[in-house]
Amino acid sequence: MQPLSSNFGFLVSHDPGLARLGALAEWAFHYDPPTTLGKLRLFGELLAKLVAARHALEILPRENFETVLRSLRDRGVLPRQPAELFHYLRRVGNAAVHDNLGTPAEALSALKQARQLGIWFVRGYGKDRRFDPGPFRPPEPPQNATDELTAEIDRLQRALAEQQSRTEAEARAREAEVRARETAEQRAVREAEDRAVWEALAAEQEAANVALASQLRSLHEQAEAAAPSARAALLQQSEQAAEEIELDEADTRLIIDAKLRALGWQADTNRLRHALGTRPDPNGSIAIEALDRSRRMPISRVRLASFDL
């Protein structure tokens, strides 16, 4: 079987289920963004349950995502920054699962945010507090990618190239060149082979879900048996790791969009812009993107960022 995603493969030694769900989400990005968002919702839910168990919270395998996050909040063991990312994955994941909604931009941002949560988990609950898996590797874009999405993937590619060695960069360039020369038939064969690999991976994850109750119970028992000083140290390590979470401006805007939509607003930072003709609607609440040219920052969103929406 092919190796797991280079973006989520580092999670294999910490929890194979997280690595599988991340890989499945990344693979689906090229074909169906809502599937990516649905898989990342499962990723976030599993990660939240693993965190809860490590803090000796009694969590049932079928406990819903929102309830788990509320329990973590009420116990005071979920730092604000990871909580923001968890709730983003929950909101866009719910829309994807229940209404088949989700844009490629949201799916790309969710992949980046889920990876940041995975890094936080390794740093906060593992032995390597300075763990660094390297830069995010943008997945293959869908064929109908918008100009904005193409530009964002190009930006991520450049950031990756800046941190890659010459050998890695040349290998990646060769791979891109080979794919660019593929015929339609060759692409179909490659995608069929990929699909078989990921279907097997999905089957593995279904089997792992059956064993989740036992896994959570074992982690819970270990946490209960730990000394109070060890629990306090774990919480401190988690909070320190949360301070290292990195989000770019595009991710922050989409997080705020999702919060506003949850409150009944129309919000889409890539579509509802003053420059594109969007204007206030007396019959509804619309978040309109407008730039302060002197600061090059979104005025409305700078203000909104200070509120807990």
Rosetta blueprint (number, residue, H / E / L):
1 M L
2 Q L
3 P L
4 L L
5 S L
6 S L
7 N L
8 F L
9 G H
10 F H
11 L H
12 V L
13 S L
14 H L
15 D L
16 P H
17 G H
18 L H
19 A H
20 R H
21 L H
22 G H
23 A H
24 L H
25 A H
26 E H
27 W H
28 A H
29 F L
30 H L
31 Y L
32 D L
33 P H
34 P H
35 T H
36 T H
37 L H
38 G H
39 K H
40 L H
41 R H
42 L H
43 F H
44 G H
45 E H
46 L H
47 L H
48 A H
49 K H
50 L H
51 V H
52 A H
53 A H
54 R H
55 H L
56 A L
57 L L
58 E L
59 I L
60 L L
61 P L
62 R L
63 E L
64 N L
65 F H
66 E H
67 T H
68 V H
69 L H
70 R H
71 S H
72 L H
73 R H
74 D H
75 R H
76 G L
77 V L
78 L L
79 P L
80 R H
81 Q H
82 P H
83 A H
84 E H
85 L H
86 F H
87 H H
88 Y H
89 L H
90 R H
91 R H
92 V H
93 G H
94 N H
95 A H
96 A H
97 V H
98 H H
99 D H
100 N L
101 L L
102 G L
103 T L
104 P H
105 A H
106 E H
107 A H
108 L H
109 S H
110 A H
111 L H
112 K H
113 Q H
114 A H
115 R H
116 Q H
117 L H
118 G H
119 I H
120 W H
121 F H
122 V H
123 R H
124 G H
125 Y H
126 G L
127 K L
128 D L
129 R L
130 R L
131 F L
132 D L
133 P L
134 G L
135 P L
136 F L
137 R L
138 P L
139 P L
140 E L
141 P L
142 P L
143 Q L
144 N L
145 A L
146 T L
147 D H
148 E H
149 L H
150 T H
151 A H
152 E H
153 I H
154 D H
155 R H
156 L H
157 Q H
158 R H
159 A H
160 L H
161 A H
162 E H
163 Q H
164 Q L
165 S L
166 R H
167 T H
168 E H
169 A H
170 E H
171 A H
172 R H
173 A H
174 R H
175 E H
176 A H
177 E H
178 V H
179 R H
180 A H
181 R L
182 E L
183 T L
184 A H
185 E H
186 Q H
187 R H
188 A H
189 V H
190 R H
191 E H
192 A H
193 E H
194 D H
195 R H
196 A H
197 V H
198 W H
199 E H
200 A H
201 L H
202 A H
203 A H
204 E H
205 Q H
206 E H
207 A H
208 A H
209 N H
210 V H
211 A L
212 L H
213 A H
214 S H
215 Q H
216 L H
217 R H
218 S H
219 L H
220 H H
221 E H
222 Q H
223 A H
224 E H
225 A H
226 A L
227 A L
228 P H
229 S H
230 A H
231 R H
232 A H
233 A H
234 L H
235 L H
236 Q H
237 Q H
238 S H
239 E H
240 Q H
241 A H
242 A H
243 E L
244 E L
245 I L
246 E L
247 L L
248 D L
249 E H
250 A H
251 D H
252 T H
253 R H
254 L H
255 I H
256 I H
257 D H
258 A H
259 K H
260 L H
261 R H
262 A H
263 L L
264 G L
265 W L
266 Q E
267 A E
268 D L
269 T L
270 N L
271 R L
272 L L
273 R E
274 H H
275 A H
276 L H
277 G L
278 T L
279 R L
280 P L
281 D L
282 P L
283 N L
284 G L
285 S L
286 I E
287 A E
288 I L
289 E E
290 A L
291 L E
292 D E
293 R L
294 S L
295 R L
296 R L
297 M E
298 P E
299 I H
300 S H
301 R H
302 V H
303 R H
304 L H
305 A L
306 S L
307 F L
308 D L
309 L L
